[in-house]
C-alpha cells in the first residue's frame, strides 16, 4: 500500500497521524515515545529476487511500555522495550 492509503485508513478510525523522516542512522525511538502514541509505521527497503528493492511497511503497536512488532514477514509478533526498539530501528533503517 501507498502511505496515503495507510494514513487515510488510520484517520477514518480517528487516529491522528504525523509523519517523520529519519535520516539513516539518526533514528531515535525515544523521540516518539509519547503518552499519546499508539504505534509506529516504518517503511523499509526489502530486496526482491536480488534484482530490485521494494518498500515494506512494518507496524509497531504500543501496549503499555512495549512496542509489538506486527511485521507480516515474521512468524510471530515480537515485543521490544524502548531501548531494544531503538536498536532494532537503527539496524533496519541504517542498513538501507
N, C-alpha and C positions, 0 to 999 in steps of 0.2 A: 504494500500500500504506500501511497504518497503520504508525506507527513500531514498535508492539508486534510486528508480523509480521516486520519487519526485524531487530529485536533478537532475537527467538526464533530466526530462521534463523542469525544470527551465533553465538549461544550454542550451537546444535546443532553448529556447527563448532569448538567450544571456544575461541571468541573472547570475551574479556572486553569488556563494553560499559559505558561510562559516558556519562551524558547531561549536557549543559551548555546552559544557555540564555544566549545572548549578547544583551545589550541593543543596540538599534540604534546603530550607530556605535562600540560598545565592544568589538568582536571583536578578539582578539589571537591569531593562529595560533601565535605563539611559546610561548604557554602550553600548547599541545597537542603541541609538538614534542619529545616524549619518546622515549627509545630504544625503548620497548616499543610505541609507537603504530604501527599498521599502516595506518591510514586515518582519514578523517573522513567523516561523512554530514551534509549540511547541508540543511535544509528552507527553501525559498524560496517566496514567493507568486508565481504566474505568472498574468497576465491571460488570460482565456478569452473570446474574441469581444468583448472590450471591455465585457462585461456583468457579470462577476464574476471573482473570483480563485480559484485552486486551488493547493494545495500541490504542489510538485515537489521531489523528492529528488535531490541531486547528491552523488555519491560521489567521494572523492579517495583514491586508493591511494598510500601512501607507499612509494617504492622508493629505497633509499639516501638521498640528500639532496634528492630532489624529490618533489613531490606531483603525481600524474597525475589530471587532471580526466576522469572517466568519464561525464560528463553525456550522457544518451541523446539530448539535443537538439542536440549537436554532431556535425558530420560526421566528425570525427576527434578523438581524445583530445589533450589539451594538458597539457604539463608546466610546473610552477611551482616555482621555488626558494621558500624560506620567505618572503622579502621580497615577492615577486610574489604569493604566495598570500595574504598578509596584505592587500595592496592589493585583490585580487580579492574576498576575503570581505567586506571593509569596503564595497566597492561594491555587491555583491549584497544584503547584509544591510541596508546603510544606505539602499537605495532601496525599502524595503518600507513 
